[in-house]
Amino acid sequence: MTSPAKHILVPSHVKLSDKEKETFLQSQNLTIKELPKILVNDPALIGSGAKEGDIIRIERASATAGKTFYYRVVING
């Protein structure tokens, strides 16, 4: 059985590096607590190596806007 994260309808989930995480939070003037959450055991994160406190960039295709990016912080739940 293949990973649910590889399904054609599941958008790309990418873990940000520590440097990318810091840059993103500073550029958006946010704290990590202000980001929407995603559970560490979310099927889309299987195989990503994500752990609590990581930031995930979700890349979705949009017919009108091209690529759109959404960010979530990983929690244990």
PyRosetta script that sets phi, psi and omega in degrees:
from pyrosetta import init, pose_from_sequence

init()
pose = pose_from_sequence("MTSPAKHILVPSHVKLSDKEKETFLQSQNLTIKELPKILVNDPALIGSGAKEGDIIRIERASATAGKTFYYRVVING")
pose.set_psi(1, 136.2)
pose.set_omega(1, -179.9)
pose.set_phi(2, -85.2)
pose.set_psi(2, 161.5)
pose.set_omega(2, 179.9)
pose.set_phi(3, -68.2)
pose.set_psi(3, 139.8)
pose.set_omega(3, 176.0)
pose.set_phi(4, -60.1)
pose.set_psi(4, -27.2)
pose.set_omega(4, -179.6)
pose.set_phi(5, -65.2)
pose.set_psi(5, -20.5)
pose.set_omega(5, -179.1)
pose.set_phi(6, -90.6)
pose.set_psi(6, -2.1)
pose.set_omega(6, -179.0)
pose.set_phi(7, -65.2)
pose.set_psi(7, 144.9)
pose.set_omega(7, -176.3)
pose.set_phi(8, -60.5)
pose.set_psi(8, -29.0)
pose.set_omega(8, -178.3)
pose.set_phi(9, -88.0)
pose.set_psi(9, -5.9)
pose.set_omega(9, 179.8)
pose.set_phi(10, -91.8)
pose.set_psi(10, 121.6)
pose.set_omega(10, 179.8)
pose.set_phi(11, -67.1)
pose.set_psi(11, 161.3)
pose.set_omega(11, -179.3)
pose.set_phi(12, -66.4)
pose.set_psi(12, 130.4)
pose.set_omega(12, 176.7)
pose.set_phi(13, -115.4)
pose.set_psi(13, 119.1)
pose.set_omega(13, -176.0)
pose.set_phi(14, -124.6)
pose.set_psi(14, 128.8)
pose.set_omega(14, 177.2)
pose.set_phi(15, -80.0)
pose.set_psi(15, 130.0)
pose.set_omega(15, 178.2)
pose.set_phi(16, -77.6)
pose.set_psi(16, 145.4)
pose.set_omega(16, 174.0)
pose.set_phi(17, -71.7)
pose.set_psi(17, 168.2)
pose.set_omega(17, 179.8)
pose.set_phi(18, -59.6)
pose.set_psi(18, -40.5)
pose.set_omega(18, 179.5)
pose.set_phi(19, -66.6)
pose.set_psi(19, -43.5)
pose.set_omega(19, 178.2)
pose.set_phi(20, -63.1)
pose.set_psi(20, -39.4)
pose.set_omega(20, 179.6)
pose.set_phi(21, -60.8)
pose.set_psi(21, -48.6)
pose.set_omega(21, -179.5)
pose.set_phi(22, -63.0)
pose.set_psi(22, -45.5)
pose.set_omega(22, -179.9)
pose.set_phi(23, -62.4)
pose.set_psi(23, -43.9)
pose.set_omega(23, 180.0)
pose.set_phi(24, -61.3)
pose.set_psi(24, -49.3)
pose.set_omega(24, -178.2)
pose.set_phi(25, -61.8)
pose.set_psi(25, -40.8)
pose.set_omega(25, 178.8)
pose.set_phi(26, -67.6)
pose.set_psi(26, -43.5)
pose.set_omega(26, -177.3)
pose.set_phi(27, -66.4)
pose.set_psi(27, -30.1)
pose.set_omega(27, -179.6)
pose.set_phi(28, -96.5)
pose.set_psi(28, -1.4)
pose.set_omega(28, -178.8)
pose.set_phi(29, 53.5)
pose.set_psi(29, 50.3)
pose.set_omega(29, -178.2)
pose.set_phi(30, -122.2)
pose.set_psi(30, 159.1)
pose.set_omega(30, 166.4)
pose.set_phi(31, -106.5)
pose.set_psi(31, 161.7)
pose.set_omega(31, -177.6)
pose.set_phi(32, -62.2)
pose.set_psi(32, -27.9)
pose.set_omega(32, -179.8)
pose.set_phi(33, -71.3)
pose.set_psi(33, -17.9)
pose.set_omega(33, -177.9)
pose.set_phi(34, -87.1)
pose.set_psi(34, -9.2)
pose.set_omega(34, -179.4)
pose.set_phi(35, -79.9)
pose.set_psi(35, 150.5)
pose.set_omega(35, 171.3)
pose.set_phi(36, -61.8)
pose.set_psi(36, 159.2)
pose.set_omega(36, -174.2)
pose.set_phi(37, -109.1)
pose.set_psi(37, 156.3)
pose.set_omega(37, 172.3)
pose.set_phi(38, -139.9)
pose.set_psi(38, 137.6)
pose.set_omega(38, -178.0)
pose.set_phi(39, -74.5)
pose.set_psi(39, 143.6)
pose.set_omega(39, -179.3)
pose.set_phi(40, -60.7)
pose.set_psi(40, -27.0)
pose.set_omega(40, -179.4)
pose.set_phi(41, -97.5)
pose.set_psi(41, 18.0)
pose.set_omega(41, 175.7)
pose.set_phi(42, -61.9)
pose.set_psi(42, 133.2)
pose.set_omega(42, -177.9)
pose.set_phi(43, -56.4)
pose.set_psi(43, -29.1)
pose.set_omega(43, -179.9)
pose.set_phi(44, -70.1)
pose.set_psi(44, -16.4)
pose.set_omega(44, -178.7)
pose.set_phi(45, -95.6)
pose.set_psi(45, -0.3)
pose.set_omega(45, -179.6)
pose.set_phi(46, -58.6)
pose.set_psi(46, 127.6)
pose.set_omega(46, 178.3)
pose.set_phi(47, 83.8)
pose.set_psi(47, -0.4)
pose.set_omega(47, -178.4)
pose.set_phi(48, -86.2)
pose.set_psi(48, -17.4)
pose.set_omega(48, -177.7)
pose.set_phi(49, 75.5)
pose.set_psi(49, 16.2)
pose.set_omega(49, -178.6)
pose.set_phi(50, -68.9)
pose.set_psi(50, 142.2)
pose.set_omega(50, 176.4)
pose.set_phi(51, -133.6)
pose.set_psi(51, 168.7)
pose.set_omega(51, -177.2)
pose.set_phi(52, -54.1)
pose.set_psi(52, 133.1)
pose.set_omega(52, 179.4)
pose.set_phi(53, 96.0)
pose.set_psi(53, -13.1)
pose.set_omega(53, 177.3)
pose.set_phi(54, -73.7)
pose.set_psi(54, 154.7)
pose.set_omega(54, 175.0)
pose.set_phi(55, -109.0)
pose.set_psi(55, 132.7)
pose.set_omega(55, -179.3)
pose.set_phi(56, -109.3)
pose.set_psi(56, 130.2)
pose.set_omega(56, 174.0)
pose.set_phi(57, -99.1)
pose.set_psi(57, 123.5)
pose.set_omega(57, 179.2)
pose.set_phi(58, -104.3)
pose.set_psi(58, 122.0)
pose.set_omega(58, -178.0)
pose.set_phi(59, -105.0)
pose.set_psi(59, 115.5)
pose.set_omega(59, -179.5)
pose.set_phi(60, -115.6)
pose.set_psi(60, 143.3)
pose.set_omega(60, 175.5)
pose.set_phi(61, -84.4)
pose.set_psi(61, 137.1)
pose.set_omega(61, 178.7)
pose.set_phi(62, -128.6)
pose.set_psi(62, 132.7)
pose.set_omega(62, -179.3)
pose.set_phi(63, -65.7)
pose.set_psi(63, -29.9)
pose.set_omega(63, -176.9)
pose.set_phi(64, -99.9)
pose.set_psi(64, -29.8)
pose.set_omega(64, -175.0)
pose.set_phi(65, -111.1)
pose.set_psi(65, 1.1)
pose.set_omega(65, -175.9)
pose.set_phi(66, 77.7)
pose.set_psi(66, -127.3)
pose.set_omega(66, 176.3)
pose.set_phi(67, -89.9)
pose.set_psi(67, 136.2)
pose.set_omega(67, 174.3)
pose.set_phi(68, -120.8)
pose.set_psi(68, 148.4)
pose.set_omega(68, -176.9)
pose.set_phi(69, -119.8)
pose.set_psi(69, 136.4)
pose.set_omega(69, 177.0)
pose.set_phi(70, -127.6)
pose.set_psi(70, 146.6)
pose.set_omega(70, -176.3)
pose.set_phi(71, -123.1)
pose.set_psi(71, 139.1)
pose.set_omega(71, 179.0)
pose.set_phi(72, -136.0)
pose.set_psi(72, 147.8)
pose.set_omega(72, 173.5)
pose.set_phi(73, -100.9)
pose.set_psi(73, 139.4)
pose.set_omega(73, -177.3)
pose.set_phi(74, -82.1)
pose.set_psi(74, 130.4)
pose.set_omega(74, 175.5)
pose.set_phi(75, -126.2)
pose.set_psi(75, 160.6)
pose.set_omega(75, 178.3)
pose.set_phi(76, -79.4)
pose.set_psi(76, -26.0)
pose.set_omega(76, 177.0)
pose.set_phi(77, 78.1)
pose.dump_pdb("model.pdb")
